[in-house]
Amino acid sequence: RHIQKKMQNKVCLMLDVNGVLVEGRPQDGQPWHCDLEADLGISVQELTNAFFVTHWESIVLGAQDLLPVLSEILPSVAPNVSPMKLVDYWFAMDSRINEHVLADVRSARSSGVPVYLATNQDHMRAEYLMTQLNLGSKVDGMVYSAKTRYKKPQREFFRHAQMCFGYERKPLRLIDETLSNLAAVRGEGWGAFHW
């Protein structure tokens, strides 16, 4: 798993966020929604059906914004919870940074390997990751789905990442936990490592 052993100079590393660099709740790494019902009175199944199944695809592709959609669905799912309260809870409970990965990122960058985040995120969480979790100071940049209007494993996502950071002609490597993302990126000529 050590990034430096897999990287050489003059390559560019793209790193997935969820499940690789960030792993669930700060206290135990469990999924962010484990205690959602106990803490906020929101049924995970109801939220999944009303929000994630119905709206998440368009949000993560940047076609809809997170807070207006939550404002629309929460009155029927959790009338006493504001959209911002849910978002604050969600982001805080999905913020455990894998310090071993972060150490490898530091090592790779110190040896001249640029490291970018390549992730499926909405605009709000992308901002949270880079500012509140301070990942913006730990990596060279981020490409994310709501901004590109494509998401992994769409090949257009990876093509956009290449152009965005000017690495069309340099070797690119993706570390990701999702096999379909790795298959797609290999089809674009990238190297890929399964986390």
N, C-alpha and C positions, 0 to 999 in steps of 0.2 A: 504493500500500500504506500510505500514511501515515494512521493512524487519525484524527488530529486534523482532517484535511481532510474526512473523511467524517462527522464527528460534530459536533453542535451541542449547546449547553447544553440541559439538561432531557431528555436521552435517557439510556438505560442501555445500556452495551455488554457483551455476553456474548462471551467469547473462548474458542475451542477451545484445548486444550493440545497434544496430540500432533500434530506436523506444522505447528503454527503458532507457539506460544510455546516449545515444547520440541521439539528436532529431533535425536534420535539421540545418538550417542556424543560425548562431550566433545571428543575429539581431532580428529574429522573429520566428524561429523554423519551417519555411516553408521548403518544399523539396529543396534540393540543386540546382536543375535545373530550378527553377522558372524564373530566369532572365538570363538563359544561352544564349538565342538568343540575348537579348539586350546587354549583357556584352561581349560576345565573338563571336556573329554572327553565332552560331551553332544551327541548328534546333533540338529541342529535339526529334521530331519524326524521323528525319533522323539518328541521333545518336543512338536512340533506335533500329532502324531496322538494321543499319550497324554494331553496336557494341554489344549492350546488348542482343538482340535476337540471334545473330549469334555466339558470342564469350564468353559472360559472364560466362556461365556454365563451360567451360573448364578453364577459368581464376580463378574462385572462387574455383575450385577443384585442382588448382595447376598444370594443364597440360600445360598451356600457361602463359607467363608473360605479364603483363599489357602494358608496354611501347612498346614492339615490335608489339603487335596487334594494338595499337593506331597508331603507325607509318604507319601501312599498310592501315588502313581505313580512317584516317583523310584527306589525300589528296583529296578524293572524297566528303567528308562531310564538311570539313573546311580547305581548303588549306593554309590559313594564320595563322593557330593555331598549335603550336607545341604540341606534346604529353605531354611534361612536363608542359606546360602552362595550358592545360586542367586538368591534374591531380592536379596541385597546386590549381586551382580554385575549383575543385570538392571537394577535401579534406577540404579546408578552409571553403567551404559553407556547409559542412556536419559535423560540429564540435561543435554544441551547447550541452554542458554537462548539464544534468538534475541535478542541485545542490541538490535537495531534495533526489534523489536516491543516489547521492554520499555521502550525509550526513548519510543516512541509511547504506551504505557500511562501512563507517568509524565506525559507532556504532556497526555493526555486528562484524567487525574485532576486535574492542576493547574488545568485550565480548568473544572472542576466536573462532569465526566462520570464517573459511577461505573463501574467496570470489575470484572466478575465473571468467573470461570472457569466454563465450562459444558462438562463433559467426561465421557466414559465411562471410569470408573476403578473399581478395587476399593478397599476401605477402606485397605489398607496403603500403596498408592502415593499415594492422595489425601493421606494424612498426610505421606508423604515429600515430596511436592511443596510442601505448605504450610509444613512445618517445616525439613526438611533442605535443600531448595532455596530456602527463605526466600521463597516466593511469597506466603505469607500477609501479609507486610509490603508487598508490591508491588501487591496488588489489594484490592478491598473484600470479597471473599468467594468461595466456590466452591459450585456445585451439581454433584453427581456421581452417576453412575448407581447405584452400590451403595447409596447412602444413599436415593435417591428410589425405588428398585426399578423404575425405568424407565430406558431408555437412548435416546440419539439413534439413529435418527430418530423414535422414538415420540413422538407429540404430547403425551402425558401428561408426558414429561420437561420439555418447554418450558412447559407449564401449571404444573407444580410450580415451575419456576424463577421464573415471574412471581409466584406467591403467596409463595414462600419469602422473597423480598426486597422484597415490597410494591410491585411495579411493574405491577400489573394495568392501570393507566390511563396509564402513561407509555410513550412510544415506546421500543421495544426493538430492538436491532440485534445480530445474530450474525455473527461472523467465523469461518469454518470452512473446512476443506479438502475436505469431503465433500459432494458435490452432493445426495445424498439428504437430508442434514441440512438443507441450505438450502431444499430444496423443502418439507420438512415444516414448518419454522419459518415460511416465508412463508404457508403455509396457516393458521397461527395469527395472522397479521396483523403479524408482525415484519418489519423490514427485514433483509436478509441480504447479506453480501459474501463472494464466493468467494476463498479464499486460494490 
